[in-house]
Amino acid sequence: MDLPGISFSETDGQVFLRCEPALERAPVDSAALKTLLILAGFGDLLLHEEAIASAARDCTNTQEPFERLVAQRSDAAIQVQIAPDEMAADISFTSAHGGKALAMEDLMRALVEAGVLFGVDEAALQQAWACGVDAGPVRVARGVSPEDGIDTVFEELIPETIDRAPKLDENGLIDYREHGSIAMVQSGAPLMRRIPPTPGVVGHSIRGRVLAPHAGHDEPFAATLAGAKVASNDPNLLQAAVSGMPVRVKSGIMIEPILRVAEVNMTTGNIHYDGTVHIDGDVLQSMKVQASGDIVVKGMVDGGLLQAGGDIKVTGGVIAHARLSAGGAVSARFAEGAKIDACTVIALEDMALECELRSLNQIIIGTASPKRGRLIGGSATAMMLIKTPLLGSAQAGVTQLVLGGNAALDAAYLALQERIKKEKLVEENLEKIAKQLTATGDPKGLLERVKASRAHAVQAWGKSLVELAELEKQIALGRAARVEVDVGVVGAADILFGKLKARLRQEFGAGSFSVDTNGQVVFMDASGFAIPIL
């Protein structure tokens, strides 16, 4: 192709078009100039499209000579992008246009110059380079996040251990189980193995910065574990120091001694025992049994007083104004005219007649009589659930039921709120002191100690906030409290949910009573149909 008067010259990698007027030259367009550039050996350079188009117009319309930059040589370009957290790096590059092409070493050098010293994926880098064309962001380096350590684990070595700290399920209920016979261990028996925490695995940013993990929380065996000891040849093994009943407590197992008596009467006298009491017969009128552990009665409790730090299990009935109080659960065949308090569950196999029942979690009547069990008269108070086959009796007075409240949780919540206020005040005061020392000088060298004290105060405050959130979660579960009747309501009953009171003066079939999302007490029948209780 010949375009008279048009020529190209290169200076320092820049290509200029020179146009001289020529009468015999036909009109010029961009395509013709590009073809001419290719024929002149400049086709692989970076072409300036707008400049070429402008030059084509001027070559056709202008009778004055001119010179214009229309192309230039350019080396391949590399750009390294590093993530803000320095845990990843991407690389982008543009191909060379008549200039220096990329070598694999150029990519590696670019990463090093950008500070990428760790986690380079050479396979990804090789693949990006092998494409040989412009490449968008390609992930070529990744950091390694630290792996936090595992907290101390306590592994029980005995198959049956009573747990004095029952856990709530997702519905706020305790998975109540009969403990059955009392497990026994002999002195020297292995009880628990402590698996120490792990330090975690160090991580690295792509710049080579070491990322320290959080070590697992180190928790020793509880300081005081009655009846248990750490093995002399293994600091992570807990052994029984005496024979007795193993009881799971926080960070350990203790051994409770067991006292066995045939019956509690005027002959034996009252019993006060630091451990578990096993009574093969009855507890008679006006007699007291107090134990730091469990109380197991194979007979009846006929008007006696039982106080246990753990559970109370009565094979027979609880009658004649007997009073039972347990730090755990209370179970019996039936109860009549009795007062029973439990910190977890009250479970009666048959019925409760004119009793005062109070449990911080749930009350279950008729565990062994799903069709005949009955709650008649008196009162029953539980935070989450009251369950009975039959509620009330046409021949009895009004049965009072109270749900949703937990005085212990409420008191703990108020106390924790006060503690958080004090902890926050301490932290704020230490912060003020630190700022003052920083601004005015620290001649006595107090600043570091103040900072350390503030850090400790912040840690304590944060721990209390976590406790508060957990308490709030438990208290909120009370909104799901309900009364379940497996057969029906056959007598008068009043059900109190907080300030909402439902007066039941008609019969109901099987179903449940609860508070709906509108704050209305409703009865949900077996088919799932909700009936408001006015």
C-alpha positions in Angstrom: 0.0 0.0 0.0 1.3 3.4 -1.0 0.0 6.6 0.6 2.1 9.5 -0.9 3.3 12.0 1.6 2.7 9.8 4.7 5.7 8.3 6.6 6.5 7.0 10.0 9.5 7.6 12.3 10.5 6.2 15.7 12.1 8.1 18.5 12.8 6.6 21.9 10.1 4.0 21.4 7.5 6.5 20.2 6.2 6.3 16.6 5.3 9.5 14.8 3.2 9.9 11.7 4.5 12.6 9.3 2.0 13.9 6.7 2.9 16.2 3.8 0.3 17.5 1.3 0.0 15.3 -1.8 -2.5 16.1 -4.5 -2.5 12.6 -6.0 -3.2 10.9 -2.5 -6.7 9.4 -2.2 -8.8 10.0 1.0 -7.3 8.3 4.1 -9.1 6.4 6.8 -8.0 4.8 10.1 -7.9 1.3 8.6 -5.5 2.4 5.9 -3.1 4.1 8.5 -3.2 0.9 10.6 -2.3 -1.2 7.6 0.5 1.1 6.8 1.8 0.9 10.3 1.8 -2.9 10.1 3.7 -2.8 6.8 6.2 -0.4 8.4 6.9 -3.0 11.2 5.0 -1.2 13.9 1.9 -3.5 14.1 2.7 -5.0 17.5 3.2 -1.6 19.2 0.5 0.0 21.3 -1.6 1.9 18.8 -3.3 5.2 19.8 -6.7 4.7 18.3 -7.9 8.3 18.8 -4.7 9.8 17.4 -4.8 7.5 14.3 -8.4 8.5 13.6 -7.6 12.2 14.1 -4.6 11.8 11.8 -6.7 10.1 9.1 -9.1 13.1 9.1 -6.3 15.6 8.9 -4.5 13.8 6.1 -7.7 14.0 4.1 -8.8 17.5 5.0 -5.6 19.5 5.9 -3.2 20.9 3.3 -0.6 21.8 6.0 2.1 19.4 7.0 1.8 17.9 10.5 3.3 15.3 12.8 1.5 13.2 15.3 2.2 10.5 17.9 0.2 7.4 16.8 2.0 4.4 18.5 4.6 3.6 21.0 6.5 0.7 22.4 5.5 -0.5 25.9 7.0 -3.1 28.2 4.8 -5.6 30.0 3.4 -4.1 33.2 2.8 -5.8 36.6 0.5 -4.7 39.4 0.4 -6.5 42.8 -2.6 -5.9 45.1 -2.3 -6.9 48.7 -5.4 -7.4 50.9 -5.9 -5.0 53.8 -5.4 -7.8 56.3 -2.2 -8.9 54.5 -3.6 -12.4 54.1 -3.8 -12.5 50.3 -2.1 -11.1 47.3 -3.4 -10.8 43.7 -1.4 -10.1 40.6 -2.4 -8.4 37.4 -0.3 -7.7 34.3 -0.6 -6.4 30.8 1.3 -7.8 27.9 4.2 -6.1 26.1 3.5 -4.1 23.0 6.7 -4.1 21.1 8.6 -3.8 24.4 10.1 -6.2 26.9 8.0 -9.3 27.4 7.3 -10.8 30.9 9.5 -13.5 32.3 8.5 -15.7 35.2 11.3 -14.1 37.2 9.7 -10.7 36.6 6.5 -11.8 38.4 8.5 -13.3 41.3 10.5 -10.1 41.6 7.4 -8.0 41.6 6.0 -10.0 44.5 9.2 -9.6 46.5 9.3 -5.9 45.9 5.7 -5.6 47.1 6.7 -7.3 50.3 5.1 -10.7 49.6 7.4 -13.1 51.4 5.1 -16.0 52.4 2.5 -18.3 50.9 3.2 -17.8 47.2 1.3 -20.2 45.0 3.9 -20.9 42.3 1.5 -23.1 40.3 -1.1 -20.2 40.1 1.7 -17.8 39.2 3.0 -20.1 36.5 -0.5 -20.6 35.1 -1.1 -16.8 34.9 2.2 -16.2 33.2 1.6 -19.1 30.7 -1.5 -17.4 29.4 0.7 -14.8 27.7 -2.1 -12.2 27.5 -3.4 -9.5 29.7 -4.5 -11.2 33.0 -6.9 -9.8 35.5 -6.4 -10.2 39.3 -5.1 -13.7 40.0 -4.7 -14.9 43.6 -1.1 -15.9 43.8 -0.4 -15.8 47.6 -2.3 -16.7 50.7 -1.5 -16.3 54.3 -2.2 -18.9 56.9 -4.5 -17.9 59.8 -3.5 -19.0 63.3 -5.3 -21.9 64.8 -6.4 -21.2 68.4 -5.5 -23.8 71.0 -8.0 -26.2 72.5 -9.2 -25.5 76.1 -8.5 -28.0 78.9 -10.7 -31.1 78.6 -11.8 -33.2 81.5 -12.4 -36.8 80.6 -14.4 -39.0 83.0 -13.0 -42.4 83.6 -16.0 -44.0 85.4 -19.2 -44.9 83.5 -21.8 -43.6 86.0 -21.4 -40.2 87.6 -24.1 -38.0 89.0 -23.9 -34.5 87.5 -24.8 -31.8 90.0 -24.9 -29.2 87.2 -27.6 -30.4 84.8 -27.6 -28.7 81.4 -30.5 -26.9 79.6 -31.6 -28.0 76.1 -32.5 -25.6 73.4 -36.0 -25.3 74.8 -34.8 -24.4 78.3 -35.7 -27.8 79.7 -33.5 -30.1 81.8 -33.1 -33.6 80.5 -34.2 -35.3 83.6 -33.2 -38.9 84.1 -33.6 -41.4 86.9 -30.2 -42.0 88.4 -31.1 -45.6 89.5 -28.9 -47.3 91.9 -26.0 -45.4 93.5 -22.7 -45.9 91.7 -19.8 -46.8 94.0 -16.0 -46.5 93.6 -13.3 -47.8 95.8 -10.4 -45.7 97.2 -7.6 -45.3 94.6 -9.9 -45.8 91.6 -9.2 -43.5 88.7 -11.9 -40.8 88.4 -11.0 -38.3 85.7 -8.2 -37.4 83.3 -7.3 -33.8 82.7 -6.1 -33.2 79.1 -4.0 -30.0 79.1 -4.8 -27.2 76.7 -2.9 -26.9 73.4 -0.9 -23.7 72.5 -2.4 -23.5 69.0 -0.7 -23.2 65.7 1.1 -20.0 64.6 -0.1 -18.4 61.4 1.7 -16.1 58.9 0.6 -13.1 56.8 1.9 -13.0 53.2 4.4 -10.3 54.4 5.9 -12.9 56.7 4.4 -11.4 59.9 3.9 -14.1 62.6 0.3 -14.3 63.7 0.1 -15.6 67.2 -2.8 -17.9 68.1 -4.9 -17.7 71.3 -3.7 -20.5 73.5 -6.3 -22.8 74.9 -7.7 -21.9 78.3 -5.8 -23.7 81.0 -8.0 -24.9 83.8 -6.7 -27.0 86.7 -8.7 -29.5 88.7 -11.0 -27.7 91.2 -9.1 -26.7 94.3 -11.3 -28.5 96.7 -12.6 -31.9 95.7 -13.8 -33.8 98.8 -12.8 -37.4 98.7 -10.6 -37.1 95.6 -6.9 -36.4 95.1 -4.4 -35.9 92.2 -2.3 -39.0 91.6 1.2 -38.7 93.0 2.8 -39.9 89.7 0.5 -38.1 87.3 -0.6 -34.5 87.8 -3.4 -34.9 85.2 -5.0 -37.9 86.8 -7.7 -37.6 89.6 -8.2 -40.6 91.9 -10.6 -41.5 94.6 -9.1 -40.9 98.1 -12.0 -42.7 99.8 -14.7 -45.2 98.9 -18.1 -43.7 98.1 -20.3 -42.2 95.4 -18.7 -40.2 92.5 -20.3 -36.8 91.9 -19.4 -34.7 88.9 -18.8 -31.0 89.8 -17.1 -28.2 87.9 -13.5 -29.2 86.9 -13.5 -32.4 88.8 -15.3 -35.3 90.6 -15.7 -35.5 94.3 -16.5 -38.6 96.3 -19.4 -38.4 98.7 -19.4 -40.9 101.6 -22.7 -42.8 102.0 -24.6 -43.3 105.2 -27.0 -46.2 105.2 -29.8 -46.5 107.8 -32.8 -48.8 108.1 -35.3 -46.1 109.0 -35.3 -42.6 110.5 -37.4 -42.5 113.7 -37.2 -41.5 117.3 -34.6 -44.2 117.9 -32.2 -43.1 115.2 -32.9 -39.4 115.8 -32.4 -36.7 113.2 -29.6 -37.1 110.7 -27.2 -34.5 109.6 -24.6 -35.9 107.2 -21.9 -34.5 104.9 -22.5 -36.9 102.0 -25.3 -39.1 100.7 -27.9 -40.7 102.9 -29.5 -44.0 101.9 -32.6 -44.9 104.0 -33.9 -48.5 103.4 -37.3 -47.7 105.1 -39.4 -44.7 106.0 -38.8 -41.2 107.4 -41.4 -40.8 110.1 -43.3 -37.8 111.5 -41.2 -34.8 112.7 -37.9 -36.4 111.8 -35.2 -34.5 109.9 -32.7 -35.7 107.4 -30.1 -33.2 106.1 -27.4 -34.2 103.7 -24.9 -32.3 101.6 -25.3 -34.9 98.8 -28.4 -37.0 97.8 -31.1 -38.5 99.9 -32.5 -41.8 98.8 -35.6 -43.1 100.7 -36.8 -46.7 99.8 -40.0 -46.3 101.8 -42.2 -43.2 102.5 -41.7 -39.8 103.9 -44.5 -39.6 106.5 -44.4 -36.0 107.7 -40.6 -35.6 107.9 -38.3 -32.9 106.8 -35.7 -33.7 104.0 -33.0 -31.2 102.9 -30.4 -32.3 100.3 -27.7 -30.5 98.5 -28.2 -32.9 95.6 -31.3 -34.9 94.6 -34.0 -36.5 96.7 -35.5 -39.8 95.5 -38.4 -41.4 97.3 -39.6 -44.8 96.2 -42.9 -44.4 98.1 -45.1 -41.4 98.7 -44.6 -38.1 100.4 -47.5 -37.4 102.8 -48.7 -35.8 106.0 -47.3 -32.3 105.5 -43.8 -33.5 104.8 -41.3 -30.9 103.5 -38.7 -31.7 100.9 -36.0 -29.3 99.6 -33.3 -30.2 97.1 -30.5 -28.5 95.3 -31.2 -30.8 92.4 -34.3 -32.8 91.5 -37.0 -34.4 93.6 -38.8 -37.6 92.6 -41.4 -39.7 94.4 -44.3 -42.1 93.6 -46.9 -39.5 94.8 -47.3 -36.6 97.1 -50.3 -35.5 99.3 -50.4 -32.5 101.5 -46.6 -31.9 101.1 -44.4 -29.0 100.4 -41.7 -29.7 97.8 -38.9 -27.4 96.5 -36.4 -28.4 93.8 -33.8 -26.4 92.0 -34.3 -28.4 88.8 -37.2 -30.9 88.4 -40.0 -32.3 90.5 -41.1 -35.7 89.0 -44.0 -37.6 90.6 -45.0 -41.0 89.2 -48.7 -40.8 90.0 -50.3 -37.8 91.5 -50.0 -34.6 93.6 -52.9 -33.8 95.9 -53.2 -30.5 97.7 -49.4 -29.9 97.6 -47.2 -26.8 97.4 -44.8 -27.6 94.6 -42.1 -25.3 93.4 -39.3 -26.0 90.9 -37.0 -23.7 89.1 -37.4 -25.6 85.8 -40.2 -28.1 85.5 -42.8 -30.2 87.3 -43.9 -33.5 85.7 -46.8 -35.4 87.1 -47.7 -39.0 86.0 -44.3 -40.2 84.8 -45.4 -43.8 85.4 -49.2 -43.1 84.9 -49.6 -41.3 81.6 -53.4 -41.6 81.7 -54.2 -41.6 85.4 -51.7 -39.1 86.8 -53.3 -36.0 88.2 -52.5 -32.6 89.7 -55.2 -31.7 92.1 -55.5 -28.5 94.3 -52.7 -26.7 96.0 -50.2 -24.8 93.9 -47.4 -25.6 91.4 -44.8 -23.1 90.3 -42.2 -23.7 87.6 -40.2 -21.5 85.2 -40.6 -23.6 82.0 -43.1 -26.5 82.2 -45.8 -28.0 84.2 -47.0 -31.3 82.7 -49.7 -33.6 84.0 -52.2 -36.1 82.4 -55.2 -34.6 84.3 -55.4 -31.2 85.8 -57.8 -30.5 88.7 -60.9 -32.3 90.0 -64.6 -31.4 90.2 -64.5 -32.3 93.9 -61.5 -30.2 94.8 -60.8 -26.5 95.0 -59.0 -24.3 92.5 -55.5 -25.6 91.4 -53.1 -22.7 91.2 -50.3 -22.8 88.5 -47.6 -20.2 88.1 -45.1 -20.2 85.2 -42.3 -18.2 83.6 -40.7 -16.8 86.8 -37.4 -17.8 88.3 -36.5 -15.8 91.4 -33.0 -17.1 91.5 -32.3 -16.0 87.9 -33.9 -12.6 88.5 -31.8 -12.0 91.6 -28.6 -13.1 89.8 -29.5 -10.8 86.9 -29.9 -7.7 89.2 -26.7 -8.6 91.1 -24.8 -9.0 87.8 -26.0 -5.6 86.5 -24.7 -3.9 89.6 -21.4 -5.7 89.3 -21.1 -4.6 85.6 -21.7 -1.0 86.6 -18.9 -1.1 89.2 -16.5 -2.8 86.8 -17.2 -0.2 84.1 -16.6 2.6 86.6 -13.3 1.1 87.6 -12.2 0.8 84.0 -13.2 4.4 83.2 -11.4 5.8 86.2 -8.2 3.9 85.2 -8.5 5.2 81.7 -8.7 8.8 83.0 -5.6 8.2 85.1 -3.7 6.8 82.2 -4.6 9.8 80.0 -3.5 12.2 82.7 -0.2 10.5 83.2 0.4 10.4 79.5 -0.3 14.1 79.2 1.4 15.5 82.3 4.3 13.0 82.6 5.0 9.9 84.7 7.9 10.7 87.1 7.0 7.7 89.4 6.6 5.2 86.6 3.0 4.4 87.3 1.7 4.4 83.8 2.5 0.8 82.9 0.9 -0.5 86.1 -2.2 1.6 85.4 -2.4 0.3 81.9 -2.1 -3.3 83.2 -4.8 -2.7 85.8 -7.1 -1.2 83.1 -6.5 -4.2 80.8 -7.5 -6.5 83.7 -10.6 -4.4 84.4 -11.6 -4.5 80.7 -11.2 -8.3 80.7 -13.3 -8.7 83.9 -16.0 -6.3 82.5 -16.1 -8.3 79.2 -16.5 -11.6 81.1 -19.4 -10.1 83.1 -21.1 -9.0 79.8 -20.9 -12.5 78.5 -22.4 -13.8 81.7 -25.2 -11.2 81.4 -26.0 -12.3 77.9 -26.2 -15.9 79.0 -28.5 -14.9 81.9 -30.7 -12.9 79.5 -30.9 -15.9 77.2 -32.1 -18.1 80.1 -34.6 -15.5 81.3 -36.0 -15.1 77.8 -36.6 -18.9 77.7 -39.3 -18.3 80.3 -41.5 -16.7 77.6 -41.9 -20.1 76.1 -43.3 -21.5 79.4 -46.3 -23.8 79.0 -48.7 -26.2 80.8 -49.3 -29.5 79.1 -52.2 -31.7 79.8 -52.1 -35.2 78.2 -55.7 -36.1 79.0 -57.5 -32.9 79.9 -58.6 -30.3 82.5 -61.5 -31.6 84.6 -61.6 -29.1 87.5 -61.1 -25.4 88.2 -57.6 -24.1 87.7 -55.9 -20.7 87.6 -52.8 -20.3 85.4 -50.6 -17.3 85.8 -48.0 -16.4 83.2 -46.3 -13.3 84.6 -49.1 -10.8 84.9 -51.5 -12.7 82.6 -54.0 -14.9 84.4 -56.2 -17.5 82.8 -59.1 -18.7 84.9 -60.2 -22.2 83.7 -63.8 -23.0 84.7 -64.6 -25.4 81.9 -63.3 -28.8 80.7 -60.6 -29.0 78.2 -59.2 -32.0 76.3 -55.5 -32.8 75.7 -53.4 -29.9 74.7 -51.2 -27.1 76.1 -51.6 -23.6 77.6 -49.1 -20.9 76.7 -48.8 -17.2 75.8 -48.8 -16.5 72.0 -46.9 -13.7 70.2 -49.7 -11.3 70.8 -49.4 -11.6 74.5 -52.7 -13.7 74.8 -53.0 -16.9 76.8 -54.2 -19.6 74.4 -55.0 -23.3 74.6 -53.6 -25.3 71.7 -55.6 -28.6 71.3 -54.1 -31.8 70.1 -54.9 -30.9 66.4 -53.0 -27.6 66.7 -56.0 -25.3 66.8 -55.4 -22.3 69.2 -58.3 -21.1 71.4 -57.8 -17.8 73.2 -58.5 -17.9 77.0 -60.3 -14.8 78.1 
